[in-house]
Amino acid sequence: MTQPICSIADIRAIEAHAQSSHVHRVANSGEDATLMERAGRAVAALATRVASDRSRSILVLAGPGNNGGDAYEAAAILKQQFFRVVLVAVGDPAKLPEDAARARRKWLDAGGEILAEPPPAKGWALILDGLLGIGLTREPGPAIRALIDYANAQRCPVIAIDVPSGLDAQKGSTPGPAIRATHTLSFIALKPGLLTGSGPDHCGFVSVDTLGLDVPRLAQTYGWVADPAHFTAMLKPRPRNFHKGIAGSLGVIGGAAGMCGATLLAGRAALRLGCGRVYVGMLAQNAPIVDFQMPELMLRHPDDVLGLDLDAVVIGPGLGRSERALALLAAIISSELPCVLDADALNLLAEDRDLRQACARRQADTLATPHPGEAARLLGRSVADVENDRLDAARRIAETLGASVVLKGAGSVIQSANRYYINRTGNPGMASAGMGDVLSGILGALLAARLPGEAALVLGTCLHGAAGDSLAATGDGPVGLTAGELPDAARRIWNRWLVSPGQAGE
């Protein structure tokens, strides 16, 4: 099932609509409840499953806003269920929003106490983090900072209510210290900051409770979790009368002196993904004339490759930044071939405004695959700026180049013309040399097979990460995982998706 991602603005609009129209009926129950009451019940239910040791206490951290109100609601329910609950609150209770103040009173009426700080020398079964919500845009203040540091120092599960305190739920950045949760229960829908940048390291296992709201009806959603299920209609087994011309011909251009391996990795990945013919053009004067590991690759001079009847081209792996490399890039951008722009092709574009403008005028599908450093050069910003707002960076690059873009990293952001996706496959073992070259080869093969650019980018990015995950699951990673191992794993998964498209992404 595909999962929508809502911006913080969308979430606020949904909440406002639910409150103003008194949409309080819980789906399929006939029972009325406020959004805060529903949130508290959802948190308490999750806490009951996670806190298996009832001999120890649950620590609830309640902040000064509605997130704190959710914590008060959950605390009262857990107390009624005979859990031992200790609640620590920060902020002036007189300034609590109306629903949060009501939840606080409910906690006190249930016989609960409110402490200013955690008691000393206490071992917790669980911590509930309700300090800060989705409105965070700056570093937490000293009192909340101290509680964040305290929670992170404990050896117990931590459930973040809606978002880990200190994490920007829109951008995935952390202006200061942030809770490192083992579980995050996101309300209404997923938020982008939970899935990209620092989000995955702080959120732990992420689940969603819609609070009984019909999210697709209430919000116009532009974001989705990247999932092959979006494109199952394009995942079909090959017919019996299939031939290599249908699979397409791909050119891979790069391989300057000392970097021929990058180009070979891309070409090998394309073959493993079923490309009918793969021509590799390398700039190095002493470039190999045959790949003995995969002799099916046809190694040629770059000019000869571009003179062939190709269906798509990849340029960038090991390309270098010479005048010859620039001329080859300009030739590809001026062509009508679907293309993948990677590595030094992106660095050359960053240095040449005219070439960027020419790229934006292309009619054929253009895929760009920058890592944060390349993205920073394309935008004329720092890497820190890019990482601070990955969605904005991907969108700006897509607009500048007229391309579909994947900004690689934790929670890769995929931006097409009309929507964005965030990829959840992949693992830290893929932070090794050549992984981007393999992704480029996979994407090139899908373009050569005449998949539309957006579909190729989402499917290829999901597949690339899923291949890394499958290797890590068998003990071949994350530590020591190499790019050359990925194509075989990607081939196995791709064939499974083609045979059983309904199970793709599961």
LINCOR-V494191 format. One record per residue. N is the residue number from 0. RES is the residue in three letters. PHI is phi in radians with two decimals (* if undefined). PSI is psi as a letter, one per 30 degrees, with the letter a starting at -180 (NA if undefined). NEAR is the number of other C-alpha atoms within 12 Angstrom. Layout:
N_RES_PHI_PSI_NEAR + N_RES_PHI_PSI_NEAR
This chain:
0_MET_*_k_17 + 1_THR_-1.24_k_24 + 2_GLN_-1.99_k_32 + 3_PRO_-1.34_l_33 + 4_ILE_-2.12_k_39 + 5_CYS_-1.91_k_40 + 6_SER_-1.19_l_32 + 7_ILE_-1.09_e_34 + 8_ALA_-1.08_e_20 + 9_ASP_-1.10_e_29 + 10_ILE_-1.06_e_35 + 11_ARG_-1.05_e_22 + 12_ALA_-1.14_e_21 + 13_ILE_-1.12_e_33 + 14_GLU_-1.06_e_31 + 15_ALA_-1.11_e_17 + 16_HIS_-1.13_e_21 + 17_ALA_-1.09_e_29 + 18_GLN_-1.30_e_19 + 19_SER_-1.21_e_13 + 20_SER_-1.71_g_14 + 21_HIS_0.99_h_17 + 22_VAL_-1.42_i_24 + 23_HIS_-1.95_f_25 + 24_ARG_-1.35_k_22 + 25_VAL_-1.31_k_26 + 26_ALA_-0.96_k_18 + 27_ASN_1.11_g_10 + 28_SER_-2.14_f_11 + 29_GLY_1.26_g_10 + 30_GLU_-1.87_k_14 + 31_ASP_-1.61_k_18 + 32_ALA_-2.81_k_25 + 33_THR_-1.25_l_31 + 34_LEU_-1.03_e_38 + 35_MET_-1.16_e_40 + 36_GLU_-1.13_e_35 + 37_ARG_-1.10_e_34 + 38_ALA_-1.09_e_41 + 39_GLY_-1.06_e_42 + 40_ARG_-1.13_e_33 + 41_ALA_-1.13_e_36 + 42_VAL_-1.14_e_45 + 43_ALA_-1.08_e_37 + 44_ALA_-1.11_e_22 + 45_LEU_-1.15_e_34 + 46_ALA_-1.06_e_41 + 47_THR_-1.08_e_30 + 48_ARG_-1.30_e_18 + 49_VAL_-1.42_e_24 + 50_ALA_-1.54_i_30 + 51_SER_-1.37_f_18 + 52_ASP_-1.66_j_19 + 53_ARG_-1.37_f_22 + 54_SER_-1.35_f_15 + 55_ARG_-2.02_l_20 + 56_SER_-1.54_l_29 + 57_ILE_-1.78_k_41 + 58_LEU_-1.71_k_44 + 59_VAL_-1.94_k_52 + 60_LEU_-1.87_j_50 + 61_ALA_-1.96_k_49 + 62_GLY_-1.65_a_43 + 63_PRO_-1.53_g_34 + 64_GLY_-2.22_a_36 + 65_ASN_-1.16_f_37 + 66_ASN_-1.07_e_47 + 67_GLY_-1.11_e_49 + 68_GLY_-1.07_e_47 + 69_ASP_-1.02_e_50 + 70_ALA_-1.15_e_54 + 71_TYR_-1.05_e_53 + 72_GLU_-1.06_e_47 + 73_ALA_-1.12_e_49 + 74_ALA_-1.07_e_54 + 75_ALA_-1.09_e_38 + 76_ILE_-1.15_e_34 + 77_LEU_-1.11_e_37 + 78_LYS_-1.14_e_31 + 79_GLN_-1.11_f_21 + 80_GLN_-1.55_g_18 + 81_PHE_1.24_g_17 + 82_PHE_-1.37_k_29 + 83_ARG_-1.49_j_29 + 84_VAL_-2.02_k_40 + 85_VAL_-1.97_k_37 + 86_LEU_-2.04_k_40 + 87_VAL_-2.01_k_38 + 88_ALA_-2.16_l_38 + 89_VAL_-2.19_l_35 + 90_GLY_1.71_l_26 + 91_ASP_-1.45_j_17 + 92_PRO_-1.05_f_24 + 93_ALA_-1.20_f_15 + 94_LYS_-1.75_g_17 + 95_LEU_-1.14_k_25 + 96_PRO_-1.04_l_22 + 97_GLU_-0.96_e_19 + 98_ASP_-1.13_e_30 + 99_ALA_-1.17_e_35 + 100_ALA_-1.11_e_30 + 101_ARG_-1.13_e_27 + 102_ALA_-1.16_e_37 + 103_ARG_-1.09_e_43 + 104_ARG_-1.10_e_24 + 105_LYS_-1.08_e_27 + 106_TRP_-1.11_e_35 + 107_LEU_-1.17_e_20 + 108_ASP_-1.13_f_19 + 109_ALA_-1.41_g_23 + 110_GLY_1.60_g_19 + 111_GLY_-1.36_l_29 + 112_GLU_-1.90_l_26 + 113_ILE_-2.14_j_30 + 114_LEU_-1.79_l_19 + 115_ALA_-1.57_f_21 + 116_GLU_-2.72_l_24 + 117_PRO_-1.12_k_31 + 118_PRO_-1.16_l_17 + 119_PRO_-1.26_l_8 + 120_ALA_0.88_h_8 + 121_LYS_-2.07_k_20 + 122_GLY_-1.71_k_23 + 123_TRP_-1.78_k_32 + 124_ALA_-1.34_f_30 + 125_LEU_-2.93_k_42 + 126_ILE_-2.10_k_53 + 127_LEU_-1.77_k_58 + 128_ASP_-1.74_j_52 + 129_GLY_-2.17_h_49 + 130_LEU_-1.36_e_47 + 131_LEU_-2.30_k_45 + 132_GLY_-1.82_a_41 + 133_ILE_-1.41_f_39 + 134_GLY_-1.53_g_29 + 135_LEU_-1.09_k_29 + 136_THR_-2.35_f_25 + 137_ARG_-2.42_l_22 + 138_GLU_-1.10_k_22 + 139_PRO_-1.09_l_30 + 140_GLY_-1.28_l_24 + 141_PRO_-1.01_e_14 + 142_ALA_-1.13_e_23 + 143_ILE_-1.24_e_33 + 144_ARG_-0.98_e_26 + 145_ALA_-1.09_e_26 + 146_LEU_-1.26_e_38 + 147_ILE_-1.08_e_40 + 148_ASP_-1.07_e_22 + 149_TYR_-1.10_e_30 + 150_ALA_-1.06_e_40 + 151_ASN_-1.18_f_29 + 152_ALA_-1.49_f_19 + 153_GLN_-1.48_l_24 + 154_ARG_-1.84_i_17 + 155_CYS_-2.76_l_28 + 156_PRO_-1.09_k_35 + 157_VAL_-2.26_k_42 + 158_ILE_-1.76_k_48 + 159_ALA_-1.55_k_52 + 160_ILE_-1.49_j_52 + 161_ASP_1.32_e_50 + 162_VAL_-2.75_k_53 + 163_PRO_-1.06_k_51 + 164_SER_-1.03_k_54 + 165_GLY_1.74_f_47 + 166_LEU_-1.67_k_47 + 167_ASP_-1.29_j_42 + 168_ALA_-1.23_f_48 + 169_GLN_-1.58_e_37 + 170_LYS_-1.71_f_37 + 171_GLY_1.40_g_43 + 172_SER_-1.75_l_38 + 173_THR_-2.21_j_35 + 174_PRO_-1.08_f_24 + 175_GLY_-2.68_a_23 + 176_PRO_-1.14_l_29 + 177_ALA_-2.48_k_41 + 178_ILE_-1.06_k_47 + 179_ARG_-1.81_j_38 + 180_ALA_-1.50_l_39 + 181_THR_-1.59_f_34 + 182_HIS_-2.44_k_37 + 183_THR_-2.25_k_44 + 184_LEU_-1.82_j_42 + 185_SER_-1.57_k_40 + 186_PHE_-1.64_k_41 + 187_ILE_1.29_e_37 + 188_ALA_-2.81_l_41 + 189_LEU_-1.19_k_40 + 190_LYS_-1.90_k_48 + 191_PRO_-1.04_e_51 + 192_GLY_-1.15_f_48 + 193_LEU_-1.28_f_51 + 194_LEU_-1.94_f_47 + 195_THR_-2.35_l_41 + 196_GLY_1.09_b_38 + 197_SER_-1.40_f_36 + 198_GLY_-0.92_e_46 + 199_PRO_-1.02_e_39 + 200_ASP_-1.30_f_29 + 201_HIS_-1.80_f_37 + 202_CYS_-1.63_f_41 + 203_GLY_1.14_b_25 + 204_PHE_-1.36_k_27 + 205_VAL_-1.82_k_32 + 206_SER_-2.23_l_28 + 207_VAL_-2.22_k_31 + 208_ASP_-2.15_j_30 + 209_THR_-1.31_f_31 + 210_LEU_1.02_g_34 + 211_GLY_1.35_g_32 + 212_LEU_-1.63_k_32 + 213_ASP_-1.54_i_23 + 214_VAL_-1.06_e_28 + 215_PRO_-1.02_e_22 + 216_ARG_-1.36_e_12 + 217_LEU_-1.59_f_24 + 218_ALA_-2.42_k_27 + 219_GLN_-1.56_j_20 + 220_THR_-1.60_k_29 + 221_TYR_-1.89_f_25 + 222_GLY_-2.02_k_35 + 223_TRP_-2.50_k_35 + 224_VAL_-1.19_k_39 + 225_ALA_-1.09_k_43 + 226_ASP_-2.70_k_38 + 227_PRO_-1.00_f_42 + 228_ALA_-1.07_f_27 + 229_HIS_-1.12_f_28 + 230_PHE_-2.27_h_30 + 231_THR_-1.08_f_24 + 232_ALA_-1.12_f_18 + 233_MET_-1.64_f_26 + 234_LEU_-1.68_j_28 + 235_LYS_-2.34_k_19 + 236_PRO_-1.10_l_19 + 237_ARG_-1.23_k_17 + 238_PRO_-1.23_l_11 + 239_ARG_-1.12_e_6 + 240_ASN_-1.63_g_10 + 241_PHE_-1.24_k_13 + 242_HIS_-2.45_l_16 + 243_LYS_-1.15_f_18 + 244_GLY_-1.14_e_20 + 245_ILE_-1.19_e_24 + 246_ALA_-1.24_f_31 + 247_GLY_1.63_l_32 + 248_SER_-2.01_k_39 + 249_LEU_-2.14_k_51 + 250_GLY_-1.82_k_53 + 251_VAL_-2.13_j_62 + 252_ILE_-2.01_k_57 + 253_GLY_2.99_b_51 + 254_GLY_1.12_h_42 + 255_ALA_-1.21_l_33 + 256_ALA_-0.94_k_23 + 257_GLY_1.44_f_20 + 258_MET_-2.30_g_31 + 259_CYS_-1.13_f_35 + 260_GLY_-1.05_e_31 + 261_ALA_-1.07_e_41 + 262_THR_-1.20_e_53 + 263_LEU_-1.14_e_49 + 264_LEU_-1.05_e_43 + 265_ALA_-1.12_e_52 + 266_GLY_-1.13_e_53 + 267_ARG_-1.10_e_48 + 268_ALA_-1.08_e_46 + 269_ALA_-1.10_e_49 + 270_LEU_-1.11_e_41 + 271_ARG_-1.12_f_37 + 272_LEU_-1.55_g_44 + 273_GLY_1.62_g_40 + 274_CYS_-1.08_k_40 + 275_GLY_-1.17_e_33 + 276_ARG_-2.44_k_38 + 277_VAL_-2.23_j_49 + 278_TYR_-1.85_k_49 + 279_VAL_-1.94_j_53 + 280_GLY_-1.88_j_45 + 281_MET_-2.03_k_44 + 282_LEU_-1.38_f_40 + 283_ALA_-1.04_k_29 + 284_GLN_-1.12_e_17 + 285_ASN_-1.78_g_15 + 286_ALA_-1.08_k_26 + 287_PRO_-1.12_l_28 + 288_ILE_-1.80_f_23 + 289_VAL_-2.63_k_20 + 290_ASP_-1.75_j_23 + 291_PHE_-1.19_f_13 + 292_GLN_-1.31_e_14 + 293_MET_-2.48_i_22 + 294_PRO_-1.16_f_19 + 295_GLU_-1.16_f_24 + 296_LEU_-1.17_k_33 + 297_MET_-1.83_j_32 + 298_LEU_-1.63_k_35 + 299_ARG_-2.41_l_30 + 300_HIS_-1.28_k_28 + 301_PRO_-0.96_e_36 + 302_ASP_-1.11_e_25 + 303_ASP_-1.16_e_21 + 304_VAL_-1.11_e_33 + 305_LEU_-1.21_f_35 + 306_GLY_-1.49_f_20 + 307_LEU_-1.51_l_24 + 308_ASP_-1.48_j_20 + 309_LEU_-1.78_l_36 + 310_ASP_-1.75_f_38 + 311_ALA_-2.87_l_49 + 312_VAL_-2.52_k_57 + 313_VAL_-1.95_k_63 + 314_ILE_-2.33_k_59 + 315_GLY_2.42_e_54 + 316_PRO_-1.04_j_50 + 317_GLY_1.18_g_42 + 318_LEU_-1.23_e_43 + 319_GLY_1.37_a_34 + 320_ARG_-2.23_h_30 + 321_SER_-1.41_l_22 + 322_GLU_-1.09_e_16 + 323_ARG_-1.14_e_23 + 324_ALA_-1.08_e_35 + 325_LEU_-1.10_e_29 + 326_ALA_-1.12_e_26 + 327_LEU_-1.15_e_38 + 328_LEU_-1.09_e_43 + 329_ALA_-1.07_e_28 + 330_ALA_-1.13_e_26 + 331_ILE_-1.22_e_38 + 332_ILE_-1.13_e_40 + 333_SER_-1.40_f_25 + 334_SER_-1.48_l_25 + 335_GLU_-1.80_g_21 + 336_LEU_-1.46_k_35 + 337_PRO_-1.00_k_42 + 338_CYS_-2.51_l_50 + 339_VAL_-1.99_k_53 + 340_LEU_-1.86_k_51 + 341_ASP_-2.40_l_48 + 342_ALA_0.91_b_46 + 343_ASP_-1.19_f_42 + 344_ALA_-1.07_e_47 + 345_LEU_-1.26_e_47 + 346_ASN_-1.13_e_38 + 347_LEU_-1.16_e_32 + 348_LEU_-1.09_e_39 + 349_ALA_-1.09_f_32 + 350_GLU_-1.62_f_21 + 351_ASP_-2.35_j_23 + 352_ARG_-1.09_e_20 + 353_ASP_-1.05_e_18 + 354_LEU_-1.20_e_30 + 355_ARG_-1.10_e_33 + 356_GLN_-1.16_e_22 + 357_ALA_-1.13_e_24 + 358_CYS_-1.09_e_41 + 359_ALA_-1.13_f_27 + 360_ARG_-1.54_f_21 + 361_ARG_-1.08_k_26 + 362_GLN_-1.70_f_19 + 363_ALA_-1.34_l_27 + 364_ASP_-1.04_k_43 + 365_THR_-2.22_k_48 + 366_LEU_-1.99_k_54 + 367_ALA_-2.10_k_54 + 368_THR_-2.22_i_52 + 369_PRO_-1.32_k_47 + 370_HIS_-1.54_l_38 + 371_PRO_-0.98_e_36 + 372_GLY_-1.14_e_27 + 373_GLU_-1.16_e_36 + 374_ALA_-1.08_e_45 + 375_ALA_-1.08_e_30 + 376_ARG_-1.15_e_28 + 377_LEU_-1.11_e_38 + 378_LEU_-1.65_f_31 + 379_GLY_1.17_h_23 + 380_ARG_-2.16_a_21 + 381_SER_-1.56_l_18 + 382_VAL_-1.07_e_22 + 383_ALA_-1.06_e_20 + 384_ASP_-1.10_e_23 + 385_VAL_-1.08_e_35 + 386_GLU_-1.23_f_36 + 387_ASN_-1.22_f_30 + 388_ASP_-2.60_i_35 + 389_ARG_-1.18_e_45 + 390_LEU_-1.12_e_44 + 391_ASP_-1.14_e_28 + 392_ALA_-1.11_e_40 + 393_ALA_-1.09_e_46 + 394_ARG_-1.11_e_31 + 395_ARG_-1.16_e_29 + 396_ILE_-1.15_e_45 + 397_ALA_-1.04_e_37 + 398_GLU_-1.19_e_26 + 399_THR_-1.15_e_32 + 400_LEU_-1.70_f_40 + 401_GLY_1.09_h_31 + 402_ALA_-2.18_l_42 + 403_SER_-1.53_k_44 + 404_VAL_-2.20_k_50 + 405_VAL_-2.01_j_51 + 406_LEU_-1.53_j_48 + 407_LYS_-1.27_l_45 + 408_GLY_2.37_a_41 + 409_ALA_-1.15_j_34 + 410_GLY_1.21_i_37 + 411_SER_-0.97_k_45 + 412_VAL_-1.72_k_51 + 413_ILE_-1.92_j_52 + 414_GLN_-2.04_j_45 + 415_SER_-1.83_a_38 + 416_ALA_-1.14_e_26 + 417_ASN_-2.04_f_19 + 418_ARG_-2.74_l_28 + 419_TYR_-2.20_l_38 + 420_TYR_-2.29_l_47 + 421_ILE_-2.15_k_49 + 422_ASN_-1.53_k_43 + 423_ARG_-1.96_g_38 + 424_THR_-1.54_l_37 + 425_GLY_1.83_l_34 + 426_ASN_-2.68_l_32 + 427_PRO_-1.09_f_23 + 428_GLY_-1.12_f_30 + 429_MET_-1.48_g_37 + 430_ALA_-1.48_i_23 + 431_SER_-2.53_l_23 + 432_ALA_-1.05_k_23 + 433_GLY_1.63_f_34 + 434_MET_-1.08_e_41 + 435_GLY_-1.16_e_43 + 436_ASP_-1.14_e_49 + 437_VAL_-1.12_e_51 + 438_LEU_-1.04_e_57 + 439_SER_-1.06_e_55 + 440_GLY_-1.12_e_58 + 441_ILE_-1.07_e_53 + 442_LEU_-1.11_e_57 + 443_GLY_-1.07_e_60 + 444_ALA_-1.11_e_51 + 445_LEU_-1.22_e_48 + 446_LEU_-1.14_e_44 + 447_ALA_-1.10_f_42 + 448_ALA_-1.41_g_37 + 449_ARG_1.25_g_30 + 450_LEU_-1.31_k_31 + 451_PRO_-1.05_l_28 + 452_GLY_-1.00_e_39 + 453_GLU_-1.09_e_37 + 454_ALA_-1.11_e_37 + 455_ALA_-1.06_e_45 + 456_LEU_-1.22_e_49 + 457_VAL_-1.20_e_47 + 458_LEU_-1.07_e_47 + 459_GLY_-1.14_e_49 + 460_THR_-1.18_e_51 + 461_CYS_-1.03_e_44 + 462_LEU_-1.12_e_46 + 463_HIS_-1.00_e_47 + 464_GLY_-1.19_e_43 + 465_ALA_-1.11_e_37 + 466_ALA_-1.11_e_43 + 467_GLY_-1.10_e_44 + 468_ASP_-1.14_e_30 + 469_SER_-1.15_e_30 + 470_LEU_-1.23_e_32 + 471_ALA_-1.13_e_26 + 472_ALA_-1.18_f_18 + 473_THR_-1.70_g_13 + 474_GLY_1.59_g_14 + 475_ASP_-1.53_g_21 + 476_GLY_-3.09_a_25 + 477_PRO_-1.30_e_25 + 478_VAL_-1.23_k_18 + 479_GLY_1.53_g_19 + 480_LEU_-1.18_k_30 + 481_THR_-2.06_l_29 + 482_ALA_-1.07_e_38 + 483_GLY_-1.13_f_35 + 484_GLU_-1.42_f_32 + 485_LEU_-1.24_e_43 + 486_PRO_-1.00_e_41 + 487_ASP_-1.11_e_30 + 488_ALA_-1.13_e_33 + 489_ALA_-1.10_e_39 + 490_ARG_-1.07_e_30 + 491_ARG_-1.05_e_23 + 492_ILE_-1.19_e_34 + 493_TRP_-1.05_e_35 + 494_ASN_-1.10_e_23 + 495_ARG_-1.17_e_22 + 496_TRP_-1.10_e_31 + 497_LEU_-1.18_e_28 + 498_VAL_-1.37_e_20 + 499_SER_-2.24_i_21 + 500_PRO_-1.07_f_25 + 501_GLY_-1.17_f_22 + 502_GLN_-1.76_g_21 + 503_ALA_-1.06_k_30 + 504_GLY_1.55_f_35 + 505_GLU_-1.38_NA_18
